[in-house]
Amino acid sequence: MATSLTDRVLVEAIGPREGTALRIKQAVLVVLGIAALAVAAKIKVPMWPVPVTMGTFAVLGIGAAYGPRLGLATILGYMLLGAVGFDVFAGSGAEASGLIYMLGGTGGYLVGFVLAAVALGALARQGWDRSVTKMAAAMLIGNAIIYAPGLLWLGQLYGWDQPILAWGLTPFLIGDALKLVLAALLLPALWKAVGDARA
């Protein structure tokens, strides 16, 4: 289905829009997106109380820039690589990888990644990524979508008598707030750059 100027996501405003060239562009974007997710997951910025990883920023940013379908294809490709044992997740490595890692404490958050990428893509399709305030709200929604299954899984895995919020929520709020601000400024700025380039 053709998209109008107002309901395009960022990658649809750049490059080919139909035929074989579009399919090639989409395939390249999926590969680049998977690579970006894997690299971002390993970036750790020192911060109190815990280091900030850029994984959630990449997940939500790719969801918004790619739209729901291409974003979903990208995040599922990333999950598939992780499932077969590639070291693409923030905490995967020598001690745990593949499905063993994915079914551990971060399993719920990985489910949240998939849901949040689709949600951000859907919100971007409605133009939320073109406004700083709406993009900030979209990031807030996306983070909530990641945390919900993440915390539910932690509670199920370790028991609700454990300090689940102290383990899986509160240490990350400061970093998430900073990433929210960064995305809220970046996506609308990219849209402006695309518009200026076409002017």
N, C-alpha and C positions, 0 to 999 in steps of 0.2 A: 504494500500500500504506500503510495506517495505521501510524503510529509510536507506540510506547508512551511513557510519561513518561520512561523511562530512556534511550531511544535517540534522543530529540529533540535537534536542534541548537538553538542559541540563538534564531534567528529563528522557529523552529517553536513556541516557547513563548510567542510574543507575537502578538496579533492573530488574524485569521481563519485557520481550519484546513481549510476545504473550500469547494467551489463557486467561483463567479465572484469572490467577495471574496478568496479565496486567490490566484487567478490575478492579480488586480490587485495584491495585495500583493507577489507574486513579481516582477512586472514593475517595480514601483516600486523594489524592492530591487536588482534588476539595474542599473537606471539610476543609483541612488544609489551602488552599489558601483563602477561604472565611473568615476563622477565622483570618488569617494574615491581610487581607484587613480591617476587622472590627477593629482590635487592632491598626493597623497603622494609621487609620483615626483619632483615638482619641489621638495619641501621638502628643504633641505640644512642640517643642523645642523653648525656648525664643530666639528671634533674632530681630534685627531692619530691616525694619520698622514694620514687623508683625511676630508673631510666625510662625515657620515652622512646618507644619504637614507632616507626612510621607506617606499619602495616595497615592500621585502620584508616589512616589518611589515604593510602594508596587504594584500598578497597572502595572507600566512599568516593574518592576523586574519579576513579575509573568508572564506577557506576554512573556518576553524574555526566562525565564526558562521553561515555559510550552509549548510554541509554540502557533500557532494561534487557533487551535481547542480547546485544553484543556484550554488555556487561556480564550477563549471566553466563554466556559461553566462555568468557575470559576467566571468571572466577571458578567455574567448574573445571576448566583446563588446569588451572593452578592447583585445585584440590586433587585432581587426578594424578598430577605429577607428585604431589606430596604423598598420596596414598600408595603409590608404587615404590616409595622410598627415597625420592630425591629430597635433599636438605633445603627445603624452600620455606619452612615455617620459622617463626621467631625463636622458638625453643627447641626445634628439632636438631638432631646431630648424632653424635656417636652413641649417646645413651638411649635415645628413643627416636624412631623415625617411622614413616609409613603409617599403617593403620593403628599400630600400637600407640604412637604419639597422638594420632587423631582421636582415639577413644579415651585419652587421658583427660587431665583437667581442663585443657583448652578446647575439647571437643565441641562444647556448646557454643563457644565463641566462633568457631569455624562455621557452624551452621548459621550463626548470626551474620557472618560475612556474606554468605550467599544471599540471605534474605535482604540485608541492608543494601547490597549492590543493586539488586532489582528495584528496591524502594527508591533509592537515589536516582536511578535511571528514570523511573516513572515520574518523580518530581521534576527532574530536569526536562522531561518531555513536556511538562506543563509550564516551563519557563522559570522555575525556581532558581536555576543556576545563573540567571542573568542579573539578579539583584543581590546585593550584599546581605540584606536582612533576611530574605527568603532562603539564600544559600546557608546562612547560619542556622536557620530553623531546620532546614533539610539535614544538615550535619547533626543537629541535636536529635532529630528523629532517627537518623541512621545509627547513631551511637546507642540510643535506647534499644533499637532492634538488635544490635550486637550483644548488648548486656543481658537482655531478657533470657534468651536460651543459654547464655554463658553461665549466669548465676543459677538458673534452674538445674543445669547439668552438674555444677559444683555441689549444690545441695543434695542432689540425688546420689552423686558419687561418694561424697564424704560425710553426708549426714547433716540434717538441718540444725543440729546442736553445735555445729562448728561456726566460727566467725566468717561466714560466707561473704558478707559485704566487705569486711576488712581484708579478705583475701583477694576478692575479684572485682571490686568496684572502687572504693574510696581512694586507694593509692594511685589510681590512674586518672582521676578527675581533672587534676591540674594540667597534665599533658594533653588530655582530650580537649580541654578548653582552648589551649594554644593551637592545636591542630584545627579546631573549629574556626578560629579567627583566620588562620592561614588560608583555609579552603574558601571561606566566605569572601576573602579579598581576591584570591587567585582566579577562581572560575569566572566571575563577572569581568575581571580584567582581561582574561583570554578572549571572552566574547567581544569585548570592546576592540581588542587588537584585530580580531577577525573582521569586525565591521569596518574598522578604519582601513584595513588592507583592501577591502572591496569597494571602498568609497571612491 
